[in-house]
């Protein structure tokens, strides 16, 4: 199964026929069901490791590890396609999550929400699992690559460059989010240029994957034309039958208007893009302060200073309890109009891609 008239995404010996990476979405939004469905369409399905044990009511220190192991195995039972895990650097159990993913033979690990400087320390030489940092600038990939090379003699297998139109936590300062200089169209060529010397050192291609605000087939074509080897999409995969979130979570996307989407200050210490609802309004007024910490899941988060427990808020939302949580969303999320099967979504993206053949230079809106 493959879509688009584009070369497959090749990461070493890993071949992804459809060069679309489904972005990892936590907590519990992209688990085995969605990841496997994407992989079965030839794309790269990605599970989110964030508090995966808490989603399945495994609220113990080792619960997240057990939960992640189970989800990887469930996904593997449903597909022979390419599977990845997204692991935030900010997770307090980051290292254990990486080790577990490697033990389970995951094809690739994506790591962001901080610089994954020690990521290669968790893999042994000859390991089949690929490592791909998620960055927001050419400077970041240069820093990571230099550190990996000097400390671990390791060169990234792929790179995701995520622009400021993404949903969830953003790797930008607030003033950079709307600055044209930081548009993804500008970042992709810069990161490709930064990766070229790494390719020469490694003696292999290092694919650059464009992410953040990519919503239509026309968007996909535009970033292919800019030199990206693949695109990463997350928001549009929420409104699918196979998405692991509750129907109420998906309907929040369908019912969302452009003015409902805003930038919030996350307890993680980063700005984030979300559907601003009653819960977030109450949190801003100081009425949602956490009374307890079920598990210290984020290394930068402290209960005493947090306006709310982000893990519990995201778990509640994923389970459909929107009054006690909220949904992260990309800048173009208000364009979601219906919930469809993953297969139909890929078919729609391909149709949009083909129809955009003469309009590939259009600007992102």
BELCORDA-V606549 format. One record per pair of residues at least 12 apart in sequence whose ideal C-beta (glycine too) atoms are under 10 Angstrom apart, sorted by the first residue. I is the first residue (numbers start at 1). J is the second residue. Records with the same first field share a line. If there is no record, write none. Layout:
I=J ; J
//
This chain:
1=17 ; 18 ; 39 ; 40 ; 41 ; 42 ; 43 ; 81 ; 343 ; 346
2=16 ; 17 ; 18 ; 19 ; 41 ; 42 ; 43 ; 346 ; 350
3=17 ; 18 ; 19 ; 20 ; 41 ; 42 ; 43 ; 217 ; 220 ; 346 ; 347 ; 349 ; 350 ; 351 ; 353
4=17 ; 18 ; 19 ; 20 ; 42 ; 217 ; 220 ; 221 ; 224 ; 230 ; 231 ; 346 ; 349 ; 350 ; 353 ; 354
5=221 ; 224 ; 350 ; 353 ; 354 ; 357
6=18 ; 19 ; 20 ; 220 ; 221 ; 224 ; 228 ; 229 ; 230 ; 231 ; 353
7=19 ; 207 ; 224 ; 229 ; 230
8=42 ; 82 ; 229 ; 230
9=21 ; 42 ; 43 ; 44 ; 82 ; 158 ; 207 ; 209 ; 228 ; 229 ; 230 ; 231
10=158 ; 204 ; 205 ; 207 ; 229 ; 230
11=44 ; 82 ; 84 ; 107 ; 108 ; 130 ; 131 ; 132 ; 156 ; 157 ; 158 ; 204 ; 205 ; 206 ; 207 ; 209 ; 229 ; 230
12=107 ; 108 ; 128 ; 130 ; 157 ; 158 ; 202 ; 204 ; 205 ; 206 ; 207
13=107 ; 128 ; 130
14=44 ; 82 ; 84 ; 107 ; 108 ; 128 ; 129 ; 130 ; 157 ; 158
15=42 ; 82
16=39 ; 42 ; 43 ; 44 ; 45 ; 81 ; 82 ; 84 ; 107 ; 108 ; 207 ; 229 ; 230
17=41 ; 42 ; 43 ; 44 ; 81 ; 82
18=38 ; 39 ; 41 ; 42 ; 43 ; 44 ; 81 ; 82 ; 230 ; 346 ; 349 ; 350
19=42 ; 43 ; 44 ; 207 ; 209 ; 220 ; 224 ; 228 ; 229 ; 230 ; 231
20=38 ; 41 ; 42 ; 43 ; 44 ; 45 ; 209 ; 214 ; 220 ; 230 ; 231 ; 232 ; 233 ; 237 ; 345 ; 346 ; 349
21=38 ; 43 ; 44 ; 45 ; 46 ; 82 ; 84 ; 86 ; 108 ; 110 ; 132 ; 158 ; 160 ; 207 ; 209 ; 210 ; 211 ; 230 ; 231 ; 232 ; 233 ; 234
22=34 ; 35 ; 37 ; 38 ; 39 ; 41 ; 43 ; 44 ; 45 ; 46 ; 47 ; 84 ; 86 ; 232 ; 233 ; 234 ; 236 ; 237 ; 240 ; 243 ; 342
23=44 ; 46 ; 48 ; 84 ; 86 ; 110 ; 134 ; 160 ; 162 ; 166 ; 167 ; 168 ; 209 ; 211 ; 212 ; 214 ; 231 ; 232 ; 233 ; 234 ; 235 ; 236 ; 237 ; 330
24=45 ; 46 ; 47 ; 48 ; 49 ; 50 ; 84 ; 85 ; 86 ; 87 ; 88 ; 110 ; 112 ; 134 ; 168 ; 232 ; 234
25=46 ; 47 ; 48 ; 50 ; 86 ; 167 ; 168 ; 234 ; 235 ; 237 ; 238 ; 243 ; 244 ; 245 ; 314 ; 318 ; 327 ; 328 ; 329
26=47 ; 48 ; 49 ; 50 ; 51 ; 52 ; 55 ; 86 ; 87 ; 88 ; 91 ; 168 ; 169 ; 310 ; 311 ; 314 ; 315 ; 318 ; 328
27=48 ; 49 ; 50 ; 51 ; 52 ; 54 ; 55 ; 245 ; 297 ; 310 ; 311 ; 312 ; 313 ; 314 ; 315 ; 316 ; 317 ; 318 ; 319 ; 325 ; 328
28=47 ; 48 ; 50 ; 51 ; 52 ; 54 ; 55 ; 56 ; 67 ; 71 ; 244 ; 245 ; 246 ; 249 ; 314 ; 315 ; 317 ; 318 ; 319
29=48 ; 50 ; 55 ; 168 ; 234 ; 237 ; 238 ; 243 ; 244 ; 245 ; 246 ; 249 ; 250 ; 314 ; 317 ; 318 ; 327 ; 328
30=45 ; 46 ; 47 ; 48 ; 50 ; 71 ; 86 ; 234 ; 237 ; 238 ; 242 ; 243 ; 244 ; 245
31=45 ; 46 ; 47 ; 48 ; 49 ; 52 ; 55 ; 56 ; 67 ; 68 ; 70 ; 71 ; 72 ; 74 ; 75 ; 243 ; 244 ; 245 ; 318
32=45 ; 47 ; 70 ; 71 ; 72 ; 73 ; 74 ; 75 ; 76 ; 77 ; 78 ; 79 ; 83 ; 242 ; 244
33=45 ; 47 ; 71 ; 74 ; 75 ; 78 ; 240 ; 241 ; 242 ; 243 ; 244 ; 245 ; 342
34=46 ; 47 ; 48 ; 75 ; 237 ; 238 ; 240 ; 241 ; 242 ; 243 ; 244 ; 245 ; 342
35=47 ; 48 ; 71 ; 72 ; 74 ; 75 ; 76 ; 78 ; 79 ; 81 ; 82 ; 83 ; 84 ; 85 ; 86 ; 237 ; 242 ; 244
36=74 ; 75 ; 76 ; 77 ; 78 ; 79 ; 80 ; 81 ; 83 ; 242 ; 342
37=75 ; 78 ; 79 ; 81 ; 237 ; 240 ; 241 ; 242 ; 243 ; 244 ; 341 ; 342 ; 343 ; 345 ; 346
38=75 ; 79 ; 81 ; 82 ; 83 ; 233 ; 237 ; 240 ; 242 ; 342 ; 343 ; 345 ; 346
39=75 ; 76 ; 78 ; 79 ; 80 ; 81 ; 82 ; 83 ; 84 ; 107 ; 342
40=78 ; 79 ; 80 ; 81 ; 242 ; 342 ; 343
41=79 ; 81 ; 341 ; 342 ; 343 ; 345 ; 346 ; 347 ; 349
42=81 ; 82 ; 346
43=81 ; 82 ; 230 ; 233 ; 237 ; 342 ; 346 ; 349
44=81 ; 82 ; 83 ; 84 ; 107 ; 108 ; 110 ; 158 ; 209 ; 230 ; 232
45=75 ; 78 ; 79 ; 81 ; 82 ; 83 ; 84 ; 107 ; 237 ; 242 ; 342
46=75 ; 82 ; 83 ; 84 ; 85 ; 86 ; 106 ; 107 ; 108 ; 109 ; 110 ; 232 ; 234 ; 237
47=68 ; 71 ; 72 ; 74 ; 75 ; 83 ; 84 ; 85 ; 86 ; 87 ; 101 ; 106 ; 244
48=68 ; 71 ; 85 ; 86 ; 87 ; 88 ; 110 ; 168 ; 234 ; 244 ; 314
49=64 ; 65 ; 67 ; 68 ; 71 ; 72 ; 85 ; 86 ; 87 ; 88 ; 91 ; 93 ; 94 ; 96 ; 97 ; 98 ; 100 ; 101 ; 106 ; 109 ; 110 ; 111
50=64 ; 68 ; 86 ; 87 ; 88 ; 90 ; 91 ; 97 ; 113 ; 168 ; 297 ; 298 ; 310 ; 311 ; 314 ; 315
51=63 ; 64 ; 67 ; 88 ; 91 ; 93 ; 294 ; 295 ; 297 ; 298 ; 310 ; 311 ; 312 ; 314 ; 315 ; 318
52=64 ; 65 ; 66 ; 67 ; 68 ; 69 ; 70 ; 71 ; 72 ; 85 ; 97
53=65 ; 66 ; 67 ; 68 ; 69 ; 70 ; 71 ; 93 ; 295 ; 297
54=67 ; 294 ; 295 ; 297 ; 311 ; 312 ; 314 ; 315
55=67 ; 71 ; 244 ; 311 ; 314 ; 315 ; 318 ; 319
56=68 ; 70 ; 71
57=315
58=70 ; 295
59=294 ; 295
60=295
61=92 ; 93 ; 96 ; 295 ; 296
62=93 ; 96
63=93 ; 294 ; 295
64=91 ; 92 ; 93 ; 96 ; 97 ; 100 ; 295 ; 297
65=93 ; 96 ; 97 ; 99 ; 100 ; 103
66=100
67=100
68=85 ; 87 ; 93 ; 96 ; 97 ; 100 ; 101 ; 104 ; 106
69=100 ; 101 ; 103 ; 104
70=104
71=85 ; 104 ; 244
72=85 ; 100 ; 101 ; 103 ; 104 ; 105 ; 106
73=104 ; 105
75=104 ; 106
76=104 ; 105 ; 106
78=242
81=107
82=106 ; 107 ; 108 ; 130
83=101 ; 104 ; 105 ; 106 ; 107 ; 108
84=101 ; 106 ; 107 ; 108 ; 109 ; 110 ; 129 ; 130 ; 132 ; 158
85=97 ; 98 ; 100 ; 101 ; 102 ; 104 ; 106 ; 107 ; 108 ; 109 ; 110 ; 111 ; 129
86=101 ; 108 ; 109 ; 110 ; 111 ; 112 ; 113 ; 132 ; 134 ; 160 ; 232 ; 234
87=100 ; 101 ; 106 ; 109 ; 110 ; 111 ; 112 ; 113 ; 116 ; 119
88=110 ; 111 ; 112 ; 113 ; 114 ; 116 ; 134 ; 168 ; 169 ; 268 ; 297 ; 298 ; 299
89=111 ; 112 ; 113 ; 114 ; 115 ; 116 ; 117 ; 118 ; 119 ; 133 ; 134 ; 299 ; 300
90=112 ; 113 ; 114 ; 169 ; 266 ; 268 ; 269 ; 270 ; 297 ; 298 ; 299 ; 300 ; 301
91=111 ; 113 ; 114 ; 268 ; 297 ; 298 ; 299
92=295 ; 296 ; 297 ; 298 ; 299 ; 300 ; 301
93=295 ; 296 ; 297 ; 299
94=111 ; 113 ; 114 ; 116 ; 118 ; 119 ; 122 ; 299
95=118 ; 119 ; 121 ; 122
96=122
97=109 ; 111 ; 122
98=111 ; 116 ; 118 ; 119 ; 120 ; 121 ; 122 ; 123 ; 129 ; 131
99=122 ; 123
100=122
101=122 ; 123 ; 129
102=122 ; 123 ; 124 ; 127 ; 128 ; 129 ; 131
103=129
104=129
105=127 ; 128 ; 129
106=128 ; 129 ; 130
107=128 ; 129 ; 130
108=128 ; 129 ; 130 ; 131 ; 132 ; 157 ; 158
109=122 ; 123 ; 129 ; 130 ; 131 ; 132 ; 133 ; 157
110=130 ; 131 ; 132 ; 133 ; 134 ; 158 ; 159 ; 160 ; 209 ; 211 ; 232
111=131 ; 132 ; 133 ; 134 ; 144 ; 160
112=132 ; 133 ; 134 ; 135 ; 136 ; 140 ; 160 ; 162 ; 166 ; 168 ; 169 ; 171 ; 211
113=134 ; 168 ; 169 ; 170 ; 171 ; 266 ; 268 ; 269 ; 270 ; 298 ; 300
114=133 ; 134 ; 169 ; 171 ; 268 ; 269 ; 270 ; 299 ; 300
115=133 ; 134 ; 135 ; 140 ; 141 ; 143 ; 144 ; 147 ; 171
116=131 ; 132 ; 133 ; 134 ; 135 ; 144 ; 147 ; 148 ; 156
117=133 ; 143 ; 144 ; 146 ; 147 ; 148 ; 151 ; 152
118=147 ; 148 ; 151 ; 152
119=131 ; 132 ; 133 ; 144 ; 147 ; 148 ; 152 ; 154 ; 156
120=144 ; 147 ; 148 ; 149 ; 151 ; 152 ; 153 ; 154 ; 155 ; 156
121=148 ; 151 ; 152 ; 154
122=152
123=152 ; 154
125=152 ; 153 ; 154
129=157
130=156 ; 157 ; 158
131=148 ; 152 ; 154 ; 155 ; 156 ; 157 ; 158
132=156 ; 157 ; 158 ; 159 ; 160 ; 206 ; 207 ; 209
133=145 ; 148 ; 156 ; 157 ; 158 ; 159 ; 160 ; 161
134=159 ; 160 ; 161 ; 162 ; 166 ; 171 ; 209 ; 211 ; 212 ; 232
135=156 ; 159 ; 160 ; 161 ; 162 ; 171 ; 187 ; 191 ; 194 ; 208
136=160 ; 161 ; 162 ; 163 ; 164 ; 166 ; 170 ; 171 ; 172 ; 176 ; 182 ; 184 ; 187 ; 191 ; 211 ; 212
137=161 ; 171 ; 172 ; 176 ; 182 ; 187 ; 190 ; 191 ; 194
138=159 ; 161 ; 187 ; 188 ; 189 ; 190 ; 191 ; 192 ; 193 ; 194 ; 195
139=190 ; 191 ; 194
140=159 ; 161 ; 171 ; 191 ; 194
141=156 ; 159 ; 160 ; 161 ; 190 ; 191 ; 194 ; 195 ; 198 ; 206 ; 208
142=191 ; 194 ; 195 ; 197 ; 198
144=156 ; 159
145=159 ; 194 ; 195 ; 197 ; 198 ; 201 ; 202 ; 206
146=198
148=198
149=198 ; 201 ; 202
154=202
155=195 ; 198 ; 199 ; 201 ; 202 ; 203 ; 204 ; 206
156=195 ; 198 ; 202 ; 206 ; 207
157=202 ; 204 ; 205 ; 206 ; 207
158=195 ; 205 ; 206 ; 207 ; 208 ; 209 ; 229 ; 230
159=191 ; 192 ; 194 ; 195 ; 198 ; 206 ; 207 ; 208 ; 209 ; 229
160=191 ; 207 ; 208 ; 209 ; 210 ; 211 ; 212 ; 228 ; 230 ; 231 ; 232
161=184 ; 187 ; 188 ; 189 ; 190 ; 191 ; 192 ; 194 ; 195 ; 208 ; 209 ; 210 ; 211 ; 212 ; 223 ; 228 ; 232
162=184 ; 187 ; 209 ; 210 ; 211 ; 212 ; 213 ; 232 ; 234
163=177 ; 182 ; 183 ; 184 ; 185 ; 186 ; 187 ; 188 ; 210 ; 211 ; 212 ; 213 ; 214 ; 223 ; 331 ; 364
164=176 ; 177 ; 178 ; 179 ; 182 ; 183 ; 184 ; 187 ; 212 ; 213 ; 263 ; 271 ; 273 ; 331
165=177 ; 178 ; 182 ; 183 ; 184 ; 211 ; 212 ; 213 ; 214 ; 215 ; 235 ; 273 ; 330 ; 331 ; 332 ; 333 ; 364
166=184 ; 211 ; 212 ; 213 ; 214 ; 232 ; 234 ; 235 ; 272 ; 273 ; 328 ; 329 ; 330 ; 331
167=212 ; 213 ; 234 ; 235 ; 238 ; 253 ; 261 ; 272 ; 273 ; 274 ; 275 ; 327 ; 328 ; 329 ; 330 ; 331 ; 332 ; 333
168=212 ; 234 ; 235 ; 266 ; 268 ; 270 ; 272 ; 273 ; 274 ; 314 ; 327 ; 328 ; 329 ; 330
169=264 ; 266 ; 268 ; 269 ; 270 ; 271 ; 272 ; 273 ; 274 ; 310 ; 328
170=212 ; 263 ; 266 ; 270 ; 271 ; 272 ; 273
171=212 ; 270 ; 271
172=212 ; 263 ; 270 ; 271
173=270 ; 271
174=263 ; 265 ; 271
176=271
177=263 ; 271 ; 273 ; 331
178=263
183=212 ; 213 ; 363 ; 364
184=210 ; 211 ; 212 ; 213 ; 214 ; 219 ; 222 ; 223 ; 226 ; 228 ; 231 ; 364
185=210 ; 213 ; 222 ; 223 ; 226 ; 363 ; 364
186=226
187=208 ; 210 ; 211 ; 212 ; 226
188=208 ; 209 ; 210 ; 211 ; 222 ; 223 ; 226 ; 227 ; 228 ; 231
189=208 ; 226 ; 227 ; 228
191=208 ; 209 ; 210 ; 227 ; 228
192=206 ; 207 ; 208 ; 210 ; 226 ; 227 ; 228 ; 229
193=208 ; 227
194=208
195=207 ; 208 ; 227
196=208
205=229
206=229
207=228 ; 229 ; 230
208=223 ; 226 ; 227 ; 228 ; 229 ; 230
209=223 ; 228 ; 229 ; 230 ; 231 ; 232
210=222 ; 223 ; 224 ; 226 ; 227 ; 228 ; 229 ; 230 ; 231 ; 232 ; 233
211=223 ; 228 ; 230 ; 231 ; 232 ; 233 ; 234 ; 330
212=231 ; 232 ; 233 ; 234 ; 235 ; 273 ; 330 ; 331 ; 332 ; 364
213=233 ; 235 ; 273 ; 330 ; 331 ; 332 ; 333 ; 364 ; 365
214=228 ; 231 ; 232 ; 233 ; 234 ; 235 ; 236 ; 330 ; 332 ; 349 ; 364
215=233 ; 235 ; 236 ; 330 ; 331 ; 332 ; 333 ; 335 ; 336 ; 349 ; 352 ; 364 ; 365
216=233 ; 236 ; 332 ; 335 ; 348 ; 349 ; 352 ; 353 ; 355 ; 356 ; 362 ; 364 ; 365
217=346 ; 348 ; 349 ; 350 ; 351 ; 352 ; 353 ; 354 ; 355 ; 356 ; 357
218=349 ; 352 ; 353 ; 354 ; 355 ; 356 ; 357 ; 359 ; 360 ; 361 ; 362 ; 364
219=231 ; 233 ; 236 ; 332 ; 349 ; 352 ; 353 ; 356 ; 360 ; 362 ; 364 ; 365
220=233 ; 349 ; 350 ; 352 ; 353 ; 356 ; 360
221=352 ; 353 ; 354 ; 355 ; 356 ; 357 ; 359 ; 360 ; 361 ; 362
222=356 ; 359 ; 360 ; 361 ; 362 ; 363 ; 364
223=360 ; 364
224=353 ; 360
225=360 ; 361
226=360
231=349
233=330 ; 345 ; 349
234=328 ; 329 ; 330 ; 333
235=253 ; 273 ; 327 ; 328 ; 329 ; 330 ; 331 ; 332 ; 333 ; 334 ; 335 ; 336
236=253 ; 330 ; 332 ; 333 ; 335 ; 336 ; 340 ; 345 ; 348 ; 349
237=342 ; 345
238=250 ; 252 ; 253 ; 254 ; 327 ; 328 ; 329 ; 330 ; 333 ; 336 ; 339
239=251 ; 252 ; 253 ; 254 ; 333 ; 336 ; 337 ; 338 ; 339 ; 340 ; 345
240=339 ; 340 ; 341 ; 342 ; 343 ; 344 ; 345 ; 346
241=339 ; 340 ; 341 ; 342 ; 343 ; 344 ; 345
242=340 ; 341 ; 342 ; 343 ; 345
243=318 ; 339 ; 342
244=318
245=317 ; 318 ; 319 ; 320 ; 327
246=316 ; 317 ; 318 ; 319 ; 320 ; 321 ; 322
247=320 ; 339
248=317 ; 318 ; 319 ; 320 ; 321 ; 322 ; 323 ; 327
249=275 ; 314 ; 316 ; 317 ; 318 ; 319 ; 320 ; 321 ; 322 ; 325 ; 326 ; 327
250=320 ; 327 ; 336 ; 338 ; 339
251=320 ; 322 ; 336 ; 339
252=275 ; 277 ; 317 ; 320 ; 322 ; 326 ; 327 ; 329 ; 333 ; 336
253=275 ; 327 ; 329 ; 330 ; 333 ; 334 ; 335 ; 336 ; 337 ; 338 ; 339
254=333 ; 334 ; 336 ; 337 ; 338 ; 339
255=275 ; 334 ; 336
256=275 ; 276 ; 277 ; 327 ; 329 ; 333 ; 334 ; 335 ; 336
257=275 ; 334
258=331 ; 332 ; 333 ; 334 ; 335
259=276 ; 334
260=274 ; 275 ; 276 ; 277 ; 329 ; 333 ; 334
261=273 ; 274 ; 275 ; 276 ; 329 ; 330 ; 331 ; 332 ; 333 ; 334
262=274 ; 275 ; 276 ; 280 ; 329
263=276 ; 331
264=276 ; 280 ; 283 ; 284 ; 307 ; 326 ; 328
265=283 ; 284 ; 307
266=298 ; 300 ; 301 ; 306 ; 307 ; 308 ; 310 ; 313 ; 328
267=283 ; 290 ; 298 ; 300 ; 301 ; 302 ; 303 ; 305 ; 306 ; 307 ; 308 ; 309 ; 310 ; 311 ; 313
268=297 ; 298 ; 299 ; 300 ; 301 ; 306 ; 310
269=298 ; 299 ; 300 ; 301
270=300
272=310 ; 326 ; 328 ; 329
273=328 ; 329 ; 330 ; 331 ; 333
274=313 ; 314 ; 317 ; 326 ; 327 ; 328 ; 329 ; 333
275=317 ; 322 ; 326 ; 327 ; 328 ; 329 ; 333 ; 334
276=326 ; 329
277=317 ; 322 ; 323 ; 325 ; 326 ; 327
278=322 ; 323 ; 324 ; 326
279=308 ; 313 ; 316 ; 317 ; 321 ; 322 ; 323 ; 324 ; 325 ; 326
280=307 ; 308 ; 313 ; 325 ; 326
281=326
282=307 ; 308 ; 323 ; 324
283=306 ; 307 ; 308 ; 310 ; 313 ; 326
284=307 ; 308
285=307
286=307 ; 308
287=307 ; 308
288=306 ; 307 ; 308 ; 309 ; 312 ; 313 ; 324 ; 325
289=303 ; 304 ; 305 ; 306 ; 307 ; 308 ; 309
290=302 ; 303 ; 304 ; 306 ; 307 ; 308 ; 309 ; 310 ; 311 ; 312 ; 313
291=303 ; 309
292=309 ; 312
293=306 ; 309 ; 311 ; 312
294=309 ; 311 ; 312 ; 315
295=309 ; 311
296=311
297=309 ; 310 ; 311 ; 312
298=310 ; 311
308=324 ; 325 ; 326
309=325
310=325 ; 326
311=325
312=324 ; 325
313=325 ; 326 ; 327
314=326 ; 327 ; 328
331=364 ; 365
332=364 ; 365
335=365
//
